[in-house]
């Protein structure tokens, strides 16, 4: 899905439900990712020039925000 994004697009925002939305950043980030609770936000950057270059375990988690209880 990510590899098909238009090359003129620099940033995307995805919304969804678990378990897929915890699995995706966990597989994309080198360091893995904590479980995404409701309303959590994770920002991932990739050292690539094209969306088609994105591979598993290559992303950098820039930040992870989750609500306080």
PDB file of N, H, CA, C and O in Angstrom:
ATOM      1  N   UNK A   1       0.822  -1.192   0.000  1.00  0.00           N
ATOM      2  CA  UNK A   1       0.000   0.000   0.000  1.00  0.00           C
ATOM      3  C   UNK A   1       0.871   1.263   0.000  1.00  0.00           C
ATOM      4  O   UNK A   1       0.620   2.184  -0.777  1.00  0.00           O
ATOM      5  N   UNK A   2       1.891   1.310   0.866  1.00  0.00           N
ATOM      6  H   UNK A   2       2.094   0.561   1.497  1.00  0.00           H
ATOM      7  CA  UNK A   2       2.742   2.502   0.952  1.00  0.00           C
ATOM      8  C   UNK A   2       3.542   2.731  -0.326  1.00  0.00           C
ATOM      9  O   UNK A   2       3.823   3.872  -0.692  1.00  0.00           O
ATOM     10  N   UNK A   3       3.904   1.656  -0.996  1.00  0.00           N
ATOM     11  H   UNK A   3       3.676   0.729  -0.699  1.00  0.00           H
ATOM     12  CA  UNK A   3       4.716   1.767  -2.212  1.00  0.00           C
ATOM     13  C   UNK A   3       3.945   2.379  -3.375  1.00  0.00           C
ATOM     14  O   UNK A   3       4.549   2.781  -4.370  1.00  0.00           O
ATOM     15  N   UNK A   4       2.629   2.456  -3.265  1.00  0.00           N
ATOM     16  H   UNK A   4       2.139   2.130  -2.457  1.00  0.00           H
ATOM     17  CA  UNK A   4       1.797   2.983  -4.345  1.00  0.00           C
ATOM     18  C   UNK A   4       1.453   4.462  -4.165  1.00  0.00           C
ATOM     19  O   UNK A   4       0.711   5.018  -4.974  1.00  0.00           O
ATOM     20  N   UNK A   5       1.971   5.103  -3.132  1.00  0.00           N
ATOM     21  H   UNK A   5       2.574   4.651  -2.475  1.00  0.00           H
ATOM     22  CA  UNK A   5       1.664   6.514  -2.873  1.00  0.00           C
ATOM     23  C   UNK A   5       2.336   7.386  -3.930  1.00  0.00           C
ATOM     24  O   UNK A   5       3.471   7.125  -4.329  1.00  0.00           O
ATOM     25  N   UNK A   6       1.642   8.403  -4.373  1.00  0.00           N
ATOM     26  H   UNK A   6       0.720   8.615  -4.049  1.00  0.00           H
ATOM     27  CA  UNK A   6       2.163   9.330  -5.377  1.00  0.00           C
ATOM     28  C   UNK A   6       3.466   9.953  -4.898  1.00  0.00           C
ATOM     29  O   UNK A   6       3.569  10.364  -3.742  1.00  0.00           O
ATOM     30  N   UNK A   7       4.447  10.025  -5.764  1.00  0.00           N
ATOM     31  H   UNK A   7       4.363   9.691  -6.703  1.00  0.00           H
ATOM     32  CA  UNK A   7       5.772  10.540  -5.393  1.00  0.00           C
ATOM     33  C   UNK A   7       5.777  12.023  -5.029  1.00  0.00           C
ATOM     34  O   UNK A   7       6.741  12.497  -4.429  1.00  0.00           O
ATOM     35  N   UNK A   8       4.746  12.754  -5.369  1.00  0.00           N
ATOM     36  H   UNK A   8       3.962  12.369  -5.857  1.00  0.00           H
ATOM     37  CA  UNK A   8       4.653  14.166  -4.985  1.00  0.00           C
ATOM     38  C   UNK A   8       4.214  14.338  -3.534  1.00  0.00           C
ATOM     39  O   UNK A   8       4.238  15.450  -3.007  1.00  0.00           O
ATOM     40  N   UNK A   9       3.813  13.245  -2.887  1.00  0.00           N
ATOM     41  H   UNK A   9       3.793  12.342  -3.315  1.00  0.00           H
ATOM     42  CA  UNK A   9       3.342  13.271  -1.503  1.00  0.00           C
ATOM     43  C   UNK A   9       4.510  13.038  -0.556  1.00  0.00           C
ATOM     44  O   UNK A   9       5.227  12.045  -0.683  1.00  0.00           O
ATOM     45  N   UNK A  10       4.705  13.949   0.394  1.00  0.00           N
ATOM     46  H   UNK A  10       4.123  14.756   0.498  1.00  0.00           H
ATOM     47  CA  UNK A  10       5.799  13.833   1.360  1.00  0.00           C
ATOM     48  C   UNK A  10       5.376  13.222   2.684  1.00  0.00           C
ATOM     49  O   UNK A  10       6.183  12.590   3.365  1.00  0.00           O
ATOM     50  N   UNK A  11       4.111  13.406   3.052  1.00  0.00           N
ATOM     51  H   UNK A  11       3.456  13.920   2.499  1.00  0.00           H
ATOM     52  CA  UNK A  11       3.615  12.971   4.354  1.00  0.00           C
ATOM     53  C   UNK A  11       2.247  12.333   4.184  1.00  0.00           C
ATOM     54  O   UNK A  11       1.420  12.807   3.406  1.00  0.00           O
ATOM     55  N   UNK A  12       2.018  11.254   4.918  1.00  0.00           N
ATOM     56  H   UNK A  12       2.690  10.869   5.550  1.00  0.00           H
ATOM     57  CA  UNK A  12       0.676  10.647   4.927  1.00  0.00           C
ATOM     58  C   UNK A  12       0.229  10.450   6.372  1.00  0.00           C
ATOM     59  O   UNK A  12       1.055  10.359   7.281  1.00  0.00           O
ATOM     60  N   UNK A  13      -1.061  10.387   6.569  1.00  0.00           N
ATOM     61  H   UNK A  13      -1.732  10.461   5.831  1.00  0.00           H
ATOM     62  CA  UNK A  13      -1.656  10.101   7.870  1.00  0.00           C
ATOM     63  C   UNK A  13      -2.602   8.927   7.676  1.00  0.00           C
ATOM     64  O   UNK A  13      -3.456   8.947   6.790  1.00  0.00           O
ATOM     65  N   UNK A  14      -2.444   7.904   8.509  1.00  0.00           N
ATOM     66  H   UNK A  14      -1.750   7.887   9.228  1.00  0.00           H
ATOM     67  CA  UNK A  14      -3.307   6.737   8.435  1.00  0.00           C
ATOM     68  C   UNK A  14      -4.124   6.629   9.713  1.00  0.00           C
ATOM     69  O   UNK A  14      -3.614   6.875  10.806  1.00  0.00           O
ATOM     70  N   UNK A  15      -5.375   6.266   9.576  1.00  0.00           N
ATOM     71  H   UNK A  15      -5.790   6.066   8.688  1.00  0.00           H
ATOM     72  CA  UNK A  15      -6.254   6.035  10.720  1.00  0.00           C
ATOM     73  C   UNK A  15      -6.764   4.612  10.632  1.00  0.00           C
ATOM     74  O   UNK A  15      -6.995   4.102   9.536  1.00  0.00           O
ATOM     75  N   UNK A  16      -6.941   3.968  11.768  1.00  0.00           N
ATOM     76  H   UNK A  16      -6.753   4.383  12.658  1.00  0.00           H
ATOM     77  CA  UNK A  16      -7.464   2.608  11.727  1.00  0.00           C
ATOM     78  C   UNK A  16      -7.618   2.008  13.096  1.00  0.00           C
ATOM     79  O   UNK A  16      -7.625   2.707  14.109  1.00  0.00           O
ATOM     80  N   UNK A  17      -7.740   0.696  13.110  1.00  0.00           N
ATOM     81  H   UNK A  17      -7.734   0.128  12.287  1.00  0.00           H
ATOM     82  CA  UNK A  17      -7.987  -0.051  14.344  1.00  0.00           C
ATOM     83  C   UNK A  17      -6.943  -1.147  14.508  1.00  0.00           C
ATOM     84  O   UNK A  17      -6.312  -1.577  13.542  1.00  0.00           O
ATOM     85  N   UNK A  18      -6.776  -1.589  15.744  1.00  0.00           N
ATOM     86  H   UNK A  18      -7.288  -1.240  16.529  1.00  0.00           H
ATOM     87  CA  UNK A  18      -5.868  -2.694  16.042  1.00  0.00           C
ATOM     88  C   UNK A  18      -6.512  -4.018  15.640  1.00  0.00           C
ATOM     89  O   UNK A  18      -7.736  -4.101  15.534  1.00  0.00           O
ATOM     90  N   UNK A  19      -5.713  -5.042  15.417  1.00  0.00           N
ATOM     91  H   UNK A  19      -4.719  -4.975  15.503  1.00  0.00           H
ATOM     92  CA  UNK A  19      -4.284  -5.145  15.685  1.00  0.00           C
ATOM     93  C   UNK A  19      -3.392  -4.614  14.566  1.00  0.00           C
ATOM     94  O   UNK A  19      -2.191  -4.441  14.773  1.00  0.00           O
ATOM     95  N   UNK A  20      -3.951  -4.354  13.393  1.00  0.00           N
ATOM     96  H   UNK A  20      -4.927  -4.495  13.226  1.00  0.00           H
ATOM     97  CA  UNK A  20      -3.121  -3.946  12.250  1.00  0.00           C
ATOM     98  C   UNK A  20      -2.355  -2.653  12.504  1.00  0.00           C
ATOM     99  O   UNK A  20      -1.240  -2.495  12.006  1.00  0.00           O
ATOM    100  N   UNK A  21      -2.921  -1.735  13.260  1.00  0.00           N
ATOM    101  H   UNK A  21      -3.827  -1.863  13.665  1.00  0.00           H
ATOM    102  CA  UNK A  21      -2.255  -0.450  13.448  1.00  0.00           C
ATOM    103  C   UNK A  21      -1.180  -0.483  14.523  1.00  0.00           C
ATOM    104  O   UNK A  21      -0.482   0.513  14.712  1.00  0.00           O
ATOM    105  N   UNK A  22      -1.029  -1.562  15.212  1.00  0.00           N
ATOM    106  H   UNK A  22      -1.597  -2.371  15.059  1.00  0.00           H
ATOM    107  CA  UNK A  22       0.146  -1.754  16.053  1.00  0.00           C
ATOM    108  C   UNK A  22       1.178  -2.568  15.272  1.00  0.00           C
ATOM    109  O   UNK A  22       2.377  -2.301  15.365  1.00  0.00           O
ATOM    110  N   UNK A  23       0.729  -3.536  14.521  1.00  0.00           N
ATOM    111  H   UNK A  23      -0.245  -3.752  14.446  1.00  0.00           H
ATOM    112  CA  UNK A  23       1.637  -4.386  13.753  1.00  0.00           C
ATOM    113  C   UNK A  23       2.402  -3.600  12.690  1.00  0.00           C
ATOM    114  O   UNK A  23       3.594  -3.832  12.491  1.00  0.00           O
ATOM    115  N   UNK A  24       1.736  -2.682  12.013  1.00  0.00           N
ATOM    116  H   UNK A  24       0.767  -2.493  12.175  1.00  0.00           H
ATOM    117  CA  UNK A  24       2.385  -1.948  10.931  1.00  0.00           C
ATOM    118  C   UNK A  24       3.597  -1.147  11.421  1.00  0.00           C
ATOM    119  O   UNK A  24       4.692  -1.361  10.899  1.00  0.00           O
ATOM    120  N   UNK A  25       3.463  -0.235  12.396  1.00  0.00           N
ATOM    121  H   UNK A  25       2.574  -0.061  12.820  1.00  0.00           H
ATOM    122  CA  UNK A  25       4.652   0.497  12.833  1.00  0.00           C
ATOM    123  C   UNK A  25       5.680  -0.409  13.514  1.00  0.00           C
ATOM    124  O   UNK A  25       6.879  -0.141  13.448  1.00  0.00           O
ATOM    125  N   UNK A  26       5.220  -1.469  14.162  1.00  0.00           N
ATOM    126  H   UNK A  26       4.246  -1.686  14.215  1.00  0.00           H
ATOM    127  CA  UNK A  26       6.143  -2.385  14.810  1.00  0.00           C
ATOM    128  C   UNK A  26       7.045  -3.065  13.782  1.00  0.00           C
ATOM    129  O   UNK A  26       8.224  -3.296  14.052  1.00  0.00           O
ATOM    130  N   UNK A  27       6.515  -3.379  12.630  1.00  0.00           N
ATOM    131  H   UNK A  27       5.557  -3.192  12.411  1.00  0.00           H
ATOM    132  CA  UNK A  27       7.297  -4.029  11.574  1.00  0.00           C
ATOM    133  C   UNK A  27       8.114  -3.024  10.757  1.00  0.00           C
ATOM    134  O   UNK A  27       9.173  -3.366  10.231  1.00  0.00           O
ATOM    135  N   UNK A  28       7.634  -1.808  10.654  1.00  0.00           N
ATOM    136  H   UNK A  28       6.774  -1.530  11.082  1.00  0.00           H
ATOM    137  CA  UNK A  28       8.343  -0.808   9.843  1.00  0.00           C
ATOM    138  C   UNK A  28       9.511  -0.155  10.571  1.00  0.00           C
ATOM    139  O   UNK A  28      10.493   0.227   9.935  1.00  0.00           O
ATOM    140  N   UNK A  29       9.425  -0.021  11.886  1.00  0.00           N
ATOM    141  H   UNK A  29       8.627  -0.332  12.403  1.00  0.00           H
ATOM    142  CA  UNK A  29      10.474   0.657  12.666  1.00  0.00           C
ATOM    143  C   UNK A  29      11.592  -0.294  13.060  1.00  0.00           C
ATOM    144  O   UNK A  29      11.339  -1.436  13.445  1.00  0.00           O
ATOM    145  N   UNK A  30      12.818   0.178  12.963  1.00  0.00           N
ATOM    146  H   UNK A  30      13.023   1.105  12.651  1.00  0.00           H
ATOM    147  CA  UNK A  30      13.979  -0.613  13.399  1.00  0.00           C
ATOM    148  C   UNK A  30      13.837  -1.022  14.857  1.00  0.00           C
ATOM    149  O   UNK A  30      14.143  -2.155  15.228  1.00  0.00           O
ATOM    150  N   UNK A  31      13.370  -0.092  15.676  1.00  0.00           N
ATOM    151  H   UNK A  31      13.121   0.829  15.375  1.00  0.00           H
ATOM    152  CA  UNK A  31      13.281  -0.327  17.121  1.00  0.00           C
ATOM    153  C   UNK A  31      11.963  -0.961  17.549  1.00  0.00           C
ATOM    154  O   UNK A  31      11.758  -1.190  18.741  1.00  0.00           O
ATOM    155  N   UNK A  32      11.065  -1.250  16.611  1.00  0.00           N
ATOM    156  H   UNK A  32      11.231  -1.065  15.643  1.00  0.00           H
ATOM    157  CA  UNK A  32       9.746  -1.758  16.966  1.00  0.00           C
ATOM    158  C   UNK A  32       8.870  -0.621  17.465  1.00  0.00           C
ATOM    159  O   UNK A  32       9.272   0.542  17.434  1.00  0.00           O
ATOM    160  N   UNK A  33       7.688  -0.955  17.919  1.00  0.00           N
ATOM    161  H   UNK A  33       7.362  -1.900  17.945  1.00  0.00           H
ATOM    162  CA  UNK A  33       6.755   0.078  18.383  1.00  0.00           C
ATOM    163  C   UNK A  33       5.893  -0.475  19.505  1.00  0.00           C
ATOM    164  O   UNK A  33       5.447  -1.622  19.464  1.00  0.00           O
ATOM    165  N   UNK A  34       5.675   0.349  20.488  1.00  0.00           N
ATOM    166  H   UNK A  34       6.037   1.280  20.522  1.00  0.00           H
ATOM    167  CA  UNK A  34       4.799   0.008  21.608  1.00  0.00           C
ATOM    168  C   UNK A  34       3.367  -0.173  21.099  1.00  0.00           C
ATOM    169  O   UNK A  34       3.013   0.335  20.035  1.00  0.00           O
ATOM    170  N   UNK A  35       2.547  -0.899  21.864  1.00  0.00           N
ATOM    171  H   UNK A  35       2.835  -1.312  22.728  1.00  0.00           H
ATOM    172  CA  UNK A  35       1.148  -1.112  21.505  1.00  0.00           C
ATOM    173  C   UNK A  35       0.414   0.219  21.390  1.00  0.00           C
ATOM    174  O   UNK A  35       0.520   1.064  22.279  1.00  0.00           O
ATOM    175  N   UNK A  36      -0.322   0.410  20.314  1.00  0.00           N
ATOM    176  H   UNK A  36      -0.408  -0.276  19.592  1.00  0.00           H
ATOM    177  CA  UNK A  36      -1.091   1.639  20.119  1.00  0.00           C
ATOM    178  C   UNK A  36      -2.455   1.500  20.796  1.00  0.00           C
ATOM    179  O   UNK A  36      -3.301   0.719  20.362  1.00  0.00           O
ATOM    180  N   UNK A  37      -2.649   2.257  21.847  1.00  0.00           N
ATOM    181  H   UNK A  37      -1.961   2.892  22.200  1.00  0.00           H
ATOM    182  CA  UNK A  37      -3.953   2.297  22.503  1.00  0.00           C
ATOM    183  C   UNK A  37      -4.853   3.251  21.725  1.00  0.00           C
ATOM    184  O   UNK A  37      -4.408   3.880  20.765  1.00  0.00           O
ATOM    185  N   UNK A  38      -6.108   3.360  22.131  1.00  0.00           N
ATOM    186  H   UNK A  38      -6.470   2.849  22.910  1.00  0.00           H
ATOM    187  CA  UNK A  38      -7.025   4.295  21.464  1.00  0.00           C
ATOM    188  C   UNK A  38      -6.420   5.693  21.484  1.00  0.00           C
ATOM    189  O   UNK A  38      -5.895   6.138  22.504  1.00  0.00           O
ATOM    190  N   UNK A  39      -6.497   6.366  20.369  1.00  0.00           N
ATOM    191  H   UNK A  39      -6.923   6.004  19.540  1.00  0.00           H
ATOM    192  CA  UNK A  39      -6.016   7.741  20.125  1.00  0.00           C
ATOM    193  C   UNK A  39      -4.499   7.886  20.185  1.00  0.00           C
ATOM    194  O   UNK A  39      -4.002   9.007  20.295  1.00  0.00           O
ATOM    195  N   UNK A  40      -3.749   6.789  20.118  1.00  0.00           N
ATOM    196  H   UNK A  40      -4.153   5.878  20.029  1.00  0.00           H
ATOM    197  CA  UNK A  40      -2.286   6.883  20.060  1.00  0.00           C
ATOM    198  C   UNK A  40      -1.853   7.397  18.695  1.00  0.00           C
ATOM    199  O   UNK A  40      -2.560   7.242  17.699  1.00  0.00           O
ATOM    200  N   UNK A  41      -0.678   8.010  18.673  1.00  0.00           N
ATOM    201  H   UNK A  41      -0.104   8.135  19.482  1.00  0.00           H
ATOM    202  CA  UNK A  41      -0.098   8.531  17.433  1.00  0.00           C
ATOM    203  C   UNK A  41       1.360   8.112  17.385  1.00  0.00           C
ATOM    204  O   UNK A  41       2.091   8.260  18.365  1.00  0.00           O
ATOM    205  N   UNK A  42       1.777   7.589  16.244  1.00  0.00           N
ATOM    206  H   UNK A  42       1.183   7.469  15.449  1.00  0.00           H
ATOM    207  CA  UNK A  42       3.187   7.264  16.040  1.00  0.00           C
ATOM    208  C   UNK A  42       3.632   7.918  14.733  1.00  0.00           C
ATOM    209  O   UNK A  42       2.927   7.855  13.726  1.00  0.00           O
ATOM    210  N   UNK A  43       4.796   8.541  14.759  1.00  0.00           N
ATOM    211  H   UNK A  43       5.369   8.592  15.576  1.00  0.00           H
ATOM    212  CA  UNK A  43       5.354   9.189  13.579  1.00  0.00           C
ATOM    213  C   UNK A  43       6.607   8.424  13.170  1.00  0.00           C
ATOM    214  O   UNK A  43       7.508   8.225  13.985  1.00  0.00           O
ATOM    215  N   UNK A  44       6.669   7.995  11.911  1.00  0.00           N
ATOM    216  H   UNK A  44       5.937   8.156  11.249  1.00  0.00           H
ATOM    217  CA  UNK A  44       7.797   7.217  11.409  1.00  0.00           C
ATOM    218  C   UNK A  44       8.384   7.935  10.194  1.00  0.00           C
ATOM    219  O   UNK A  44       7.650   8.370   9.306  1.00  0.00           O
ATOM    220  N   UNK A  45       9.702   8.055  10.162  1.00  0.00           N
ATOM    221  H   UNK A  45      10.298   7.701  10.883  1.00  0.00           H
ATOM    222  CA  UNK A  45      10.377   8.609   8.983  1.00  0.00           C
ATOM    223  C   UNK A  45      11.212   7.507   8.343  1.00  0.00           C
ATOM    224  O   UNK A  45      11.606   6.547   9.006  1.00  0.00           O
ATOM    225  N   UNK A  46      11.475   7.653   7.060  1.00  0.00           N
ATOM    226  H   UNK A  46      11.156   8.432   6.522  1.00  0.00           H
ATOM    227  CA  UNK A  46      12.242   6.662   6.309  1.00  0.00           C
ATOM    228  C   UNK A  46      13.354   7.356   5.529  1.00  0.00           C
ATOM    229  O   UNK A  46      13.127   8.413   4.939  1.00  0.00           O
ATOM    230  N   UNK A  47      14.554   6.773   5.518  1.00  0.00           N
ATOM    231  H   UNK A  47      14.738   5.915   5.996  1.00  0.00           H
ATOM    232  CA  UNK A  47      15.673   7.355   4.779  1.00  0.00           C
ATOM    233  C   UNK A  47      15.628   6.948   3.304  1.00  0.00           C
ATOM    234  O   UNK A  47      16.533   6.276   2.809  1.00  0.00           O
ATOM    235  N   UNK A  48      14.575   7.359   2.618  1.00  0.00           N
ATOM    236  H   UNK A  48      13.840   7.904   3.020  1.00  0.00           H
ATOM    237  CA  UNK A  48      14.383   6.974   1.216  1.00  0.00           C
ATOM    238  C   UNK A  48      14.008   8.197   0.386  1.00  0.00           C
ATOM    239  O   UNK A  48      13.620   9.233   0.926  1.00  0.00           O
ATOM    240  N   UNK A  49      14.127   8.066  -0.911  1.00  0.00           N
ATOM    241  H   UNK A  49      14.442   7.224  -1.350  1.00  0.00           H
ATOM    242  CA  UNK A  49      13.737   9.132  -1.836  1.00  0.00           C
ATOM    243  C   UNK A  49      12.415   8.835  -2.531  1.00  0.00           C
ATOM    244  O   UNK A  49      11.846   9.698  -3.200  1.00  0.00           O
ATOM    245  N   UNK A  50      11.936   7.612  -2.368  1.00  0.00           N
ATOM    246  H   UNK A  50      12.399   6.911  -1.826  1.00  0.00           H
ATOM    247  CA  UNK A  50      10.719   7.187  -3.047  1.00  0.00           C
ATOM    248  C   UNK A  50       9.926   6.263  -2.133  1.00  0.00           C
ATOM    249  O   UNK A  50      10.510   5.471  -1.393  1.00  0.00           O
ATOM    250  N   UNK A  51       8.612   6.357  -2.179  1.00  0.00           N
ATOM    251  H   UNK A  51       8.137   7.000  -2.780  1.00  0.00           H
ATOM    252  CA  UNK A  51       7.754   5.477  -1.384  1.00  0.00           C
ATOM    253  C   UNK A  51       8.024   4.018  -1.723  1.00  0.00           C
ATOM    254  O   UNK A  51       7.891   3.149  -0.860  1.00  0.00           O
ATOM    255  N   UNK A  52       8.398   3.739  -2.959  1.00  0.00           N
ATOM    256  H   UNK A  52       8.506   4.445  -3.660  1.00  0.00           H
ATOM    257  CA  UNK A  52       8.641   2.359  -3.386  1.00  0.00           C
ATOM    258  C   UNK A  52       9.870   1.750  -2.712  1.00  0.00           C
ATOM    259  O   UNK A  52      10.059   0.535  -2.770  1.00  0.00           O
ATOM    260  N   UNK A  53      10.707   2.570  -2.073  1.00  0.00           N
ATOM    261  H   UNK A  53      10.553   3.557  -2.026  1.00  0.00           H
ATOM    262  CA  UNK A  53      11.922   2.088  -1.408  1.00  0.00           C
ATOM    263  C   UNK A  53      11.685   1.667   0.054  1.00  0.00           C
ATOM    264  O   UNK A  53      12.593   1.139   0.696  1.00  0.00           O
ATOM    265  N   UNK A  54      10.499   1.891   0.570  1.00  0.00           N
ATOM    266  H   UNK A  54       9.761   2.320   0.049  1.00  0.00           H
ATOM    267  CA  UNK A  54      10.218   1.550   1.973  1.00  0.00           C
ATOM    268  C   UNK A  54      10.263   0.035   2.166  1.00  0.00           C
ATOM    269  O   UNK A  54       9.651  -0.724   1.414  1.00  0.00           O
ATOM    270  N   UNK A  55      11.003  -0.381   3.191  1.00  0.00           N
ATOM    271  H   UNK A  55      11.501   0.235   3.801  1.00  0.00           H
ATOM    272  CA  UNK A  55      11.120  -1.791   3.530  1.00  0.00           C
ATOM    273  C   UNK A  55      10.921  -1.972   5.034  1.00  0.00           C
ATOM    274  O   UNK A  55      11.017  -1.013   5.800  1.00  0.00           O
ATOM    275  N   UNK A  56      10.647  -3.187   5.445  1.00  0.00           N
ATOM    276  H   UNK A  56      10.568  -3.967   4.823  1.00  0.00           H
ATOM    277  CA  UNK A  56      10.476  -3.491   6.863  1.00  0.00           C
ATOM    278  C   UNK A  56      11.761  -3.195   7.628  1.00  0.00           C
ATOM    279  O   UNK A  56      12.861  -3.333   7.092  1.00  0.00           O
ATOM    280  N   UNK A  57      11.613  -2.795   8.863  1.00  0.00           N
ATOM    281  H   UNK A  57      10.719  -2.683   9.298  1.00  0.00           H
ATOM    282  CA  UNK A  57      12.741  -2.528   9.773  1.00  0.00           C
ATOM    283  C   UNK A  57      13.681  -1.424   9.298  1.00  0.00           C
ATOM    284  O   UNK A  57      14.863  -1.438   9.643  1.00  0.00           O
ATOM    285  N   UNK A  58      13.182  -0.469   8.514  1.00  0.00           N
ATOM    286  H   UNK A  58      12.222  -0.458   8.233  1.00  0.00           H
ATOM    287  CA  UNK A  58      14.032   0.631   8.044  1.00  0.00           C
ATOM    288  C   UNK A  58      13.571   1.987   8.563  1.00  0.00           C
ATOM    289  O   UNK A  58      14.293   2.975   8.434  1.00  0.00           O
ATOM    290  N   UNK A  59      12.387   2.044   9.143  1.00  0.00           N
ATOM    291  H   UNK A  59      11.800   1.241   9.247  1.00  0.00           H
ATOM    292  CA  UNK A  59      11.844   3.317   9.623  1.00  0.00           C
ATOM    293  C   UNK A  59      12.409   3.731  10.968  1.00  0.00           C
ATOM    294  O   UNK A  59      12.862   2.905  11.761  1.00  0.00           O
ATOM    295  N   UNK A  60      12.370   5.039  11.202  1.00  0.00           N
ATOM    296  H   UNK A  60      12.002   5.710  10.558  1.00  0.00           H
ATOM    297  CA  UNK A  60      12.795   5.591  12.486  1.00  0.00           C
ATOM    298  C   UNK A  60      11.563   6.174  13.177  1.00  0.00           C
ATOM    299  O   UNK A  60      10.869   7.018  12.611  1.00  0.00           O
ATOM    300  N   UNK A  61      11.296   5.721  14.397  1.00  0.00           N
ATOM    301  H   UNK A  61      11.860   5.035  14.857  1.00  0.00           H
ATOM    302  CA  UNK A  61      10.175   6.275  15.152  1.00  0.00           C
ATOM    303  C   UNK A  61      10.582   7.650  15.647  1.00  0.00           C
ATOM    304  O   UNK A  61      11.463   7.770  16.498  1.00  0.00           O
ATOM    305  N   UNK A  62       9.952   8.678  15.122  1.00  0.00           N
ATOM    306  H   UNK A  62       9.236   8.580  14.430  1.00  0.00           H
ATOM    307  CA  UNK A  62      10.253  10.060  15.503  1.00  0.00           C
ATOM    308  C   UNK A  62       9.605  10.414  16.839  1.00  0.00           C
ATOM    309  O   UNK A  62      10.221  11.064  17.683  1.00  0.00           O
ATOM    310  N   UNK A  63       8.368   9.985  17.022  1.00  0.00           N
ATOM    311  H   UNK A  63       7.867   9.457  16.336  1.00  0.00           H
ATOM    312  CA  UNK A  63       7.709  10.173  18.299  1.00  0.00           C
ATOM    313  C   UNK A  63       6.537   9.214  18.437  1.00  0.00           C
ATOM    314  O   UNK A  63       6.018   8.692  17.450  1.00  0.00           O
ATOM    315  N   UNK A  64       6.136   8.994  19.678  1.00  0.00           N
ATOM    316  H   UNK A  64       6.557   9.418  20.479  1.00  0.00           H
ATOM    317  CA  UNK A  64       5.003   8.129  20.003  1.00  0.00           C
ATOM    318  C   UNK A  64       4.206   8.838  21.078  1.00  0.00           C
ATOM    319  O   UNK A  64       4.732   9.124  22.153  1.00  0.00           O
ATOM    320  N   UNK A  65       2.960   9.121  20.806  1.00  0.00           N
ATOM    321  H   UNK A  65       2.533   8.888  19.933  1.00  0.00           H
ATOM    322  CA  UNK A  65       2.085   9.804  21.766  1.00  0.00           C
ATOM    323  C   UNK A  65       0.921   8.902  22.108  1.00  0.00           C
ATOM    324  O   UNK A  65       0.300   8.315  21.222  1.00  0.00           O
ATOM    325  N   UNK A  66       0.620   8.790  23.397  1.00  0.00           N
ATOM    326  H   UNK A  66       1.124   9.268  24.117  1.00  0.00           H
ATOM    327  CA  UNK A  66      -0.561   8.039  23.798  1.00  0.00           C
ATOM    328  C   UNK A  66      -1.222   8.795  24.948  1.00  0.00           C
ATOM    329  O   UNK A  66      -0.564   9.509  25.704  1.00  0.00           O
ATOM    330  N   UNK A  67      -2.532   8.621  25.059  1.00  0.00           N
ATOM    331  H   UNK A  67      -3.066   8.041  24.444  1.00  0.00           H
ATOM    332  CA  UNK A  67      -3.252   9.374  26.102  1.00  0.00           C
ATOM    333  C   UNK A  67      -2.866   8.917  27.504  1.00  0.00           C
ATOM    334  O   UNK A  67      -2.527   7.756  27.730  1.00  0.00           O
ATOM    335  N   UNK A  68      -2.925   9.839  28.413  1.00  0.00           N
ATOM    336  H   UNK A  68      -3.201  10.782  28.229  1.00  0.00           H
ATOM    337  CA  UNK A  68      -2.725   9.488  29.821  1.00  0.00           C
ATOM    338  C   UNK A  68      -4.018   8.883  30.330  1.00  0.00           C
ATOM    339  O   UNK A  68      -5.100   9.230  29.858  1.00  0.00           O
ATOM    340  N   UNK A  69      -3.911   7.991  31.279  1.00  0.00           N
ATOM    341  H   UNK A  69      -3.031   7.709  31.662  1.00  0.00           H
ATOM    342  CA  UNK A  69      -5.128   7.339  31.804  1.00  0.00           C
ATOM    343  C   UNK A  69      -5.918   8.275  32.642  1.00  0.00           C
ATOM    344  O   UNK A  69      -6.969   7.900  33.163  1.00  0.00           O
TER     345      UNK A  69
END
